[in-house]
Amino acid sequence: MSVAPYLSVTDEAGRAFFMRNIQGPIVMLNLLRFRNVADYSASPELTPEAPISGEQAFQRYIDHTLPFLAASGGAIRFLGKGGNWLIGPEAETWDMVMLIEQESVASFIGWNSHEDYLKGIGHRTAALLDSRLLPLVETTGAFKQG
């Protein structure tokens, strides 16, 4: 039995995110698994002339997204190739890991709801076979270095 992919925020997860009442900067941990061939069926207006890989479609998403991310005060803090877990399920792999930093939840929401940004989100949908998105808040106290 296969599990459905996680490609967008559910209403329940969105509510729980808001209920955390996060103040200050937030970092979003993205785990990304690409399709072998990008699937533009949900956004035919973005379909390239020739088939491309999911990784290539995701690069188109990044290229489209960066100006909106920067304008909202956000930035990509890390973008790297994934692979197999050192500690974790042996059969689970992620192609790419990305850390996006935003100055606040409000700036994150503003960026993600910008009308012109949304015109290119179909590249992300076409690229991804599965994903995870985990909001992170820097810790203070006993575990902090220094």
Z-matrix of the N, CA and C atoms (Angstrom, degrees):
N
C 1 1.453
C 2 1.528 1 109.50
N 3 1.329 2 116.89 1 123.58
C 4 1.454 3 119.83 2 179.34
C 5 1.526 4 110.14 3 -92.68
N 6 1.307 5 115.40 4 152.45
C 7 1.452 6 122.23 5 -179.91
C 8 1.526 7 108.06 6 -96.63
N 9 1.314 8 117.14 7 140.01
C 10 1.454 9 121.34 8 178.27
C 11 1.528 10 109.56 9 -61.69
N 12 1.318 11 117.28 10 145.31
C 13 1.468 12 119.64 11 179.19
C 14 1.530 13 111.46 12 -70.66
N 15 1.293 14 115.41 13 158.22
C 16 1.461 15 122.92 14 176.04
C 17 1.519 16 107.32 15 -106.44
N 18 1.339 17 116.08 16 106.46
C 19 1.459 18 119.73 17 -175.30
C 20 1.523 19 113.50 18 -122.54
N 21 1.329 20 117.63 19 -15.20
C 22 1.456 21 119.87 20 179.34
C 23 1.528 22 109.97 21 -148.05
N 24 1.320 23 115.08 22 164.80
C 25 1.461 24 122.48 23 -177.61
C 26 1.531 25 109.68 24 -73.92
N 27 1.315 26 116.52 25 133.13
C 28 1.466 27 120.09 26 173.20
C 29 1.529 28 108.68 27 -83.64
N 30 1.324 29 116.20 28 161.39
C 31 1.468 30 120.19 29 177.21
C 32 1.523 31 111.05 30 -59.03
N 33 1.347 32 116.28 31 -41.79
C 34 1.470 33 120.54 32 -178.53
C 35 1.530 34 111.16 33 -64.19
N 36 1.335 35 116.72 34 -43.72
C 37 1.465 36 120.45 35 179.95
C 38 1.529 37 110.46 36 -66.42
N 39 1.322 38 117.17 37 -38.48
C 40 1.461 39 121.00 38 177.54
C 41 1.516 40 111.91 39 -62.26
N 42 1.328 41 116.44 40 -44.40
C 43 1.472 42 120.61 41 177.15
C 44 1.524 43 110.97 42 -61.75
N 45 1.320 44 117.10 43 -45.40
C 46 1.469 45 120.86 44 -179.36
C 47 1.533 46 110.63 45 -62.45
N 48 1.324 47 116.69 46 -38.05
C 49 1.465 48 121.45 47 178.08
C 50 1.531 49 110.05 48 -61.68
N 51 1.325 50 117.29 49 -47.72
C 52 1.461 51 120.51 50 178.22
C 53 1.517 52 112.10 51 -64.07
N 54 1.317 53 117.33 52 -37.14
C 55 1.463 54 121.50 53 -177.93
C 56 1.532 55 112.11 54 -68.08
N 57 1.324 56 117.33 55 -19.36
C 58 1.468 57 119.23 56 176.49
C 59 1.525 58 111.08 57 -65.84
N 60 1.340 59 117.14 58 -21.19
C 61 1.463 60 122.52 59 178.67
C 62 1.529 61 111.48 60 51.26
N 63 1.304 62 115.67 61 49.82
C 64 1.470 63 121.94 62 -178.56
C 65 1.524 64 109.38 63 -67.58
N 66 1.328 65 115.70 64 130.45
C 67 1.458 66 122.41 65 177.63
C 68 1.529 67 108.71 66 -111.90
N 69 1.309 68 116.97 67 136.66
C 70 1.461 69 120.70 68 177.32
C 71 1.510 70 112.58 69 87.14
N 72 1.342 71 115.29 70 -164.64
C 73 1.468 72 120.93 71 -174.61
C 74 1.527 73 113.05 72 -61.84
N 75 1.326 74 114.23 73 150.99
C 76 1.459 75 121.66 74 178.54
C 77 1.523 76 108.25 75 -138.12
N 78 1.311 77 115.73 76 142.44
C 79 1.465 78 121.60 77 176.53
C 80 1.522 79 107.33 78 -118.04
N 81 1.319 80 115.69 79 132.46
C 82 1.458 81 121.06 80 178.99
C 83 1.525 82 109.37 81 -104.36
N 84 1.325 83 115.82 82 117.56
C 85 1.459 84 122.52 83 175.12
C 86 1.524 85 107.75 84 -85.94
N 87 1.318 86 116.54 85 118.94
C 88 1.462 87 123.10 86 179.08
C 89 1.516 88 109.40 87 -110.88
N 90 1.311 89 117.51 88 125.72
C 91 1.462 90 123.21 89 170.47
C 92 1.518 91 105.95 90 -109.81
N 93 1.325 92 117.08 91 127.63
C 94 1.461 93 121.37 92 -170.20
C 95 1.521 94 111.14 93 -128.01
N 96 1.324 95 115.22 94 132.91
C 97 1.469 96 121.60 95 174.52
C 98 1.527 97 106.62 96 -121.76
N 99 1.332 98 116.04 97 122.74
C 100 1.463 99 121.35 98 -173.68
C 101 1.523 100 113.01 99 -91.50
N 102 1.310 101 114.70 100 151.84
C 103 1.463 102 121.75 101 169.41
C 104 1.527 103 107.80 102 -72.94
N 105 1.317 104 117.24 103 152.03
C 106 1.467 105 120.00 104 173.44
C 107 1.525 106 110.00 105 -63.95
N 108 1.328 107 116.08 106 -45.13
C 109 1.464 108 122.72 107 176.67
C 110 1.523 109 107.11 108 -123.88
N 111 1.324 110 116.47 109 128.39
C 112 1.458 111 121.40 110 -178.96
C 113 1.532 112 110.31 111 -60.02
N 114 1.335 113 115.40 112 142.09
C 115 1.460 114 122.04 113 -178.79
C 116 1.531 115 109.06 114 -113.60
N 117 1.317 116 116.01 115 102.17
C 118 1.462 117 121.71 116 -177.48
C 119 1.526 118 112.86 117 -94.71
N 120 1.326 119 118.31 118 17.61
C 121 1.463 120 120.48 119 -177.15
C 122 1.533 121 112.56 120 -60.78
N 123 1.327 122 118.63 121 -28.92
C 124 1.466 123 121.65 122 179.20
C 125 1.535 124 112.36 123 -82.61
N 126 1.336 125 117.31 124 -15.23
C 127 1.474 126 122.16 125 -179.44
C 128 1.524 127 109.54 126 -140.00
N 129 1.325 128 117.90 127 65.63
C 130 1.469 129 119.93 128 -175.12
C 131 1.527 130 113.96 129 -59.28
N 132 1.330 131 117.08 130 -25.78
C 133 1.471 132 119.93 131 179.23
C 134 1.523 133 112.55 132 -66.14
N 135 1.318 134 118.39 133 -18.87
C 136 1.469 135 122.78 134 179.82
C 137 1.529 136 112.87 135 -97.84
N 138 1.315 137 117.60 136 -3.76
C 139 1.463 138 122.10 137 -174.67
C 140 1.528 139 110.83 138 -59.29
N 141 1.331 140 117.26 139 126.68
C 142 1.463 141 120.11 140 176.35
C 143 1.530 142 110.98 141 -71.14
N 144 1.334 143 115.68 142 165.11
C 145 1.464 144 120.57 143 -178.51
C 146 1.523 145 112.15 144 -62.34
N 147 1.315 146 116.47 145 -37.15
C 148 1.470 147 121.32 146 179.60
C 149 1.528 148 107.99 147 -124.09
N 150 1.338 149 117.72 148 152.07
C 151 1.471 150 119.67 149 178.23
C 152 1.533 151 111.59 150 -55.80
N 153 1.336 152 114.97 151 144.65
C 154 1.463 153 121.95 152 176.47
C 155 1.521 154 108.60 153 -130.61
N 156 1.308 155 115.75 154 164.38
C 157 1.466 156 120.43 155 178.86
C 158 1.520 157 110.10 156 -76.96
N 159 1.324 158 115.61 157 163.72
C 160 1.451 159 120.61 158 174.09
C 161 1.521 160 111.43 159 -59.65
N 162 1.319 161 116.94 160 -39.35
C 163 1.468 162 120.10 161 178.82
C 164 1.528 163 110.85 162 -63.28
N 165 1.324 164 117.58 163 -40.24
C 166 1.469 165 120.74 164 177.28
C 167 1.522 166 111.13 165 -65.79
N 168 1.332 167 117.10 166 -39.87
C 169 1.462 168 120.60 167 177.20
C 170 1.526 169 110.37 168 -63.68
N 171 1.327 170 117.17 169 -38.38
C 172 1.458 171 119.82 170 178.84
C 173 1.522 172 110.62 171 -66.80
N 174 1.323 173 117.94 172 -35.29
C 175 1.467 174 120.44 173 175.76
C 176 1.533 175 110.16 174 -62.75
N 177 1.325 176 116.94 175 -37.90
C 178 1.467 177 120.15 176 175.47
C 179 1.527 178 110.41 177 -63.46
N 180 1.325 179 116.53 178 -38.65
C 181 1.458 180 121.10 179 176.40
C 182 1.534 181 110.51 180 -62.36
N 183 1.331 182 117.05 181 -46.69
C 184 1.473 183 121.15 182 179.06
C 185 1.529 184 109.91 183 -60.09
N 186 1.328 185 117.35 184 -47.48
C 187 1.467 186 120.97 185 -179.32
C 188 1.526 187 111.07 186 -59.11
N 189 1.327 188 116.63 187 -40.48
C 190 1.462 189 120.92 188 178.95
C 191 1.531 190 111.20 189 -69.59
N 192 1.319 191 116.92 190 -37.37
C 193 1.457 192 123.02 191 -170.99
C 194 1.526 193 114.49 192 -79.25
N 195 1.327 194 117.57 193 -35.43
C 196 1.471 195 120.69 194 -171.74
C 197 1.529 196 114.86 195 -51.04
N 198 1.336 197 120.44 196 -45.07
C 199 1.475 198 117.77 197 179.55
C 200 1.530 199 113.36 198 -61.59
N 201 1.323 200 117.44 199 -37.91
C 202 1.467 201 121.17 200 179.84
C 203 1.527 202 110.75 201 -71.56
N 204 1.322 203 116.54 202 -38.42
C 205 1.457 204 121.09 203 177.56
C 206 1.523 205 110.36 204 -62.81
N 207 1.335 206 116.93 205 -47.68
C 208 1.465 207 121.04 206 179.72
C 209 1.528 208 111.30 207 -62.71
N 210 1.329 209 117.53 208 -42.42
C 211 1.468 210 121.27 209 -179.55
C 212 1.520 211 111.96 210 -63.06
N 213 1.329 212 117.31 211 -26.21
C 214 1.469 213 121.00 212 -179.73
C 215 1.526 214 112.33 213 -88.55
N 216 1.332 215 117.15 214 0.47
C 217 1.462 216 120.58 215 -178.84
C 218 1.512 217 113.14 216 89.17
N 219 1.321 218 117.61 217 9.80
C 220 1.457 219 121.40 218 -179.20
C 221 1.519 220 112.06 219 -100.38
N 222 1.328 221 115.05 220 170.84
C 223 1.460 222 120.58 221 179.53
C 224 1.519 223 110.00 222 -159.47
N 225 1.324 224 114.93 223 152.58
C 226 1.463 225 119.98 224 170.03
C 227 1.525 226 106.24 225 -80.29
N 228 1.326 227 117.45 226 119.59
C 229 1.466 228 121.73 227 -179.94
C 230 1.520 229 112.20 228 -94.23
N 231 1.323 230 116.42 229 -23.62
C 232 1.465 231 120.36 230 178.18
C 233 1.518 232 107.95 231 -156.76
N 234 1.329 233 115.34 232 137.27
C 235 1.452 234 122.54 233 174.44
C 236 1.515 235 106.07 234 -142.39
N 237 1.325 236 116.96 235 117.86
C 238 1.456 237 118.94 236 -175.70
C 239 1.516 238 113.17 237 -151.05
N 240 1.320 239 114.50 238 161.46
C 241 1.465 240 121.74 239 177.33
C 242 1.518 241 109.36 240 -71.16
N 243 1.308 242 115.19 241 142.29
C 244 1.459 243 121.02 242 177.56
C 245 1.513 244 110.93 243 -97.61
N 246 1.316 245 115.84 244 -147.23
C 247 1.458 246 121.90 245 -179.08
C 248 1.519 247 109.27 246 157.36
N 249 1.317 248 115.36 247 -150.39
C 250 1.466 249 120.97 248 179.37
C 251 1.522 250 110.19 249 -82.55
N 252 1.332 251 114.93 250 153.15
C 253 1.458 252 121.32 251 177.14
C 254 1.529 253 110.63 252 -69.07
N 255 1.302 254 117.41 253 145.84
C 256 1.452 255 122.38 254 166.54
C 257 1.532 256 107.64 255 -82.22
N 258 1.320 257 115.95 256 -40.51
C 259 1.464 258 122.96 257 171.30
C 260 1.515 259 105.94 258 -128.03
N 261 1.300 260 117.15 259 113.58
C 262 1.454 261 121.19 260 -178.96
C 263 1.512 262 110.31 261 154.24
N 264 1.327 263 116.68 262 -177.62
C 265 1.463 264 120.73 263 -178.09
C 266 1.527 265 111.83 264 -61.01
N 267 1.336 266 116.21 265 126.09
C 268 1.464 267 120.88 266 -176.76
C 269 1.517 268 113.12 267 -60.14
N 270 1.316 269 117.98 268 -35.16
C 271 1.458 270 121.11 269 -176.03
C 272 1.534 271 113.19 270 -84.71
N 273 1.319 272 117.61 271 -7.00
C 274 1.463 273 120.84 272 -176.91
C 275 1.517 274 110.48 273 -94.63
N 276 1.318 275 116.01 274 125.26
C 277 1.468 276 121.36 275 176.28
C 278 1.523 277 109.34 276 -130.15
N 279 1.310 278 115.16 277 154.64
C 280 1.465 279 122.40 278 175.59
C 281 1.521 280 107.46 279 -128.35
N 282 1.319 281 116.67 280 133.97
C 283 1.462 282 121.17 281 -176.69
C 284 1.519 283 112.58 282 -76.50
N 285 1.335 284 116.14 283 -34.78
C 286 1.460 285 119.89 284 -176.00
C 287 1.520 286 109.26 285 -145.74
N 288 1.321 287 114.72 286 149.28
C 289 1.459 288 123.00 287 174.51
C 290 1.523 289 106.88 288 -123.76
N 291 1.325 290 115.60 289 136.75
C 292 1.456 291 119.47 290 -178.32
C 293 1.520 292 108.67 291 -138.96
N 294 1.329 293 116.04 292 136.91
C 295 1.463 294 122.51 293 173.43
C 296 1.521 295 108.16 294 -114.41
N 297 1.333 296 115.97 295 120.05
C 298 1.461 297 122.39 296 177.60
C 299 1.517 298 107.77 297 -110.39
N 300 1.325 299 116.70 298 126.28
C 301 1.464 300 120.42 299 177.98
C 302 1.517 301 109.41 300 -105.08
N 303 1.326 302 115.01 301 135.56
C 304 1.464 303 122.64 302 175.21
C 305 1.517 304 108.00 303 -127.33
N 306 1.323 305 115.97 304 149.63
C 307 1.462 306 119.04 305 -178.28
C 308 1.523 307 112.69 306 -73.24
N 309 1.340 308 117.19 307 -18.59
C 310 1.463 309 120.37 308 178.95
C 311 1.526 310 109.60 309 -165.65
N 312 1.313 311 115.47 310 166.63
C 313 1.461 312 120.69 311 174.56
C 314 1.530 313 109.01 312 -62.58
N 315 1.320 314 117.06 313 -39.54
C 316 1.470 315 120.60 314 -179.79
C 317 1.524 316 111.24 315 -60.45
N 318 1.338 317 117.87 316 -42.21
C 319 1.466 318 119.53 317 179.02
C 320 1.523 319 110.90 318 -68.85
N 321 1.334 320 117.23 319 -33.84
C 322 1.463 321 121.05 320 176.15
C 323 1.524 322 110.21 321 -63.56
N 324 1.330 323 116.78 322 -47.04
C 325 1.461 324 121.59 323 -179.65
C 326 1.529 325 110.15 324 -65.23
N 327 1.315 326 116.83 325 -41.73
C 328 1.461 327 120.69 326 178.96
C 329 1.511 328 112.31 327 -60.00
N 330 1.317 329 116.21 328 -44.73
C 331 1.462 330 121.25 329 178.63
C 332 1.518 331 110.45 330 -64.29
N 333 1.319 332 117.65 331 -45.35
C 334 1.460 333 122.07 332 -176.50
C 335 1.523 334 113.95 333 -73.56
N 336 1.313 335 117.76 334 -9.92
C 337 1.459 336 119.63 335 178.74
C 338 1.530 337 111.95 336 -114.31
N 339 1.337 338 117.54 337 5.65
C 340 1.466 339 122.09 338 179.22
C 341 1.530 340 109.27 339 -64.86
N 342 1.317 341 116.41 340 127.64
C 343 1.467 342 121.86 341 -174.81
C 344 1.531 343 112.81 342 -56.39
N 345 1.328 344 117.53 343 -44.22
C 346 1.468 345 119.67 344 -178.96
C 347 1.526 346 112.47 345 -72.10
N 348 1.335 347 117.31 346 -33.16
C 349 1.467 348 120.26 347 173.89
C 350 1.526 349 109.80 348 -61.13
N 351 1.326 350 116.12 349 -44.64
C 352 1.464 351 121.02 350 -176.49
C 353 1.528 352 112.62 351 -62.77
N 354 1.331 353 117.55 352 -23.33
C 355 1.469 354 120.81 353 178.64
C 356 1.530 355 111.86 354 -65.01
N 357 1.322 356 118.56 355 -21.09
C 358 1.464 357 121.56 356 -179.28
C 359 1.512 358 114.72 357 -108.53
N 360 1.331 359 117.25 358 1.60
C 361 1.467 360 119.80 359 -176.10
C 362 1.526 361 111.71 360 -65.54
N 363 1.319 362 117.31 361 -19.01
C 364 1.461 363 120.85 362 177.88
C 365 1.520 364 112.76 363 -60.77
N 366 1.332 365 117.55 364 -24.93
C 367 1.476 366 120.25 365 175.32
C 368 1.525 367 109.91 366 -64.94
N 369 1.337 368 116.70 367 -39.55
C 370 1.472 369 120.81 368 178.11
C 371 1.524 370 110.03 369 -64.78
N 372 1.309 371 115.83 370 -47.85
C 373 1.465 372 120.71 371 -179.92
C 374 1.524 373 111.01 372 -60.37
N 375 1.323 374 116.48 373 -42.71
C 376 1.470 375 121.06 374 179.66
C 377 1.527 376 111.13 375 -64.86
N 378 1.314 377 117.02 376 -33.31
C 379 1.466 378 122.47 377 -174.22
C 380 1.517 379 113.67 378 -76.19
N 381 1.345 380 116.91 379 -37.94
C 382 1.461 381 120.70 380 -164.46
C 383 1.521 382 114.91 381 -93.19
N 384 1.307 383 113.88 382 134.32
C 385 1.458 384 122.63 383 170.51
C 386 1.530 385 109.45 384 -90.28
N 387 1.345 386 116.03 385 -34.17
C 388 1.459 387 122.26 386 179.97
C 389 1.527 388 107.80 387 -163.62
N 390 1.317 389 116.57 388 159.04
C 391 1.466 390 120.37 389 178.97
C 392 1.519 391 110.25 390 -158.37
N 393 1.320 392 114.43 391 166.73
C 394 1.461 393 123.18 392 171.34
C 395 1.528 394 106.89 393 -138.60
N 396 1.318 395 116.56 394 146.12
C 397 1.456 396 122.07 395 177.92
C 398 1.519 397 107.55 396 -136.79
N 399 1.319 398 115.84 397 117.31
C 400 1.460 399 121.17 398 -177.15
C 401 1.529 400 109.65 399 -121.47
N 402 1.351 401 118.06 400 114.06
C 403 1.458 402 120.77 401 175.84
C 404 1.531 403 110.06 402 -71.19
N 405 1.321 404 115.91 403 131.44
C 406 1.465 405 122.17 404 -178.76
C 407 1.520 406 110.08 405 -120.82
N 408 1.321 407 116.05 406 141.49
C 409 1.453 408 122.82 407 175.98
C 410 1.513 409 106.93 408 -124.93
N 411 1.346 410 115.61 409 131.90
C 412 1.459 411 119.06 410 -178.87
C 413 1.518 412 110.11 411 -60.99
N 414 1.328 413 115.36 412 139.25
C 415 1.447 414 120.98 413 -178.88
C 416 1.522 415 110.57 414 -86.05
N 417 1.290 416 114.37 415 153.48
C 418 1.471 417 121.05 416 172.45
C 419 1.516 418 106.37 417 -125.26
N 420 1.283 419 117.11 418 154.22
C 421 1.469 420 118.92 419 177.04
C 422 1.511 421 112.35 420 109.77
N 423 1.326 422 115.34 421 -147.66
C 424 1.459 423 123.70 422 -168.64
C 425 1.515 424 113.95 423 -58.79
N 426 1.312 425 119.44 424 -32.44
C 427 1.448 426 120.48 425 -174.52
C 428 1.523 427 112.95 426 -90.29
N 429 1.296 428 118.22 427 -7.65
C 430 1.455 429 121.48 428 -178.67
C 431 1.524 430 110.70 429 -73.21
N 432 1.321 431 116.85 430 137.47
C 433 1.465 432 121.49 431 178.22
C 434 1.509 433 110.07 432 -70.41
N 435 1.326 434 114.79 433 151.03
C 436 1.464 435 118.07 434 173.94
C 437 1.431 436 110.55 435 117.01
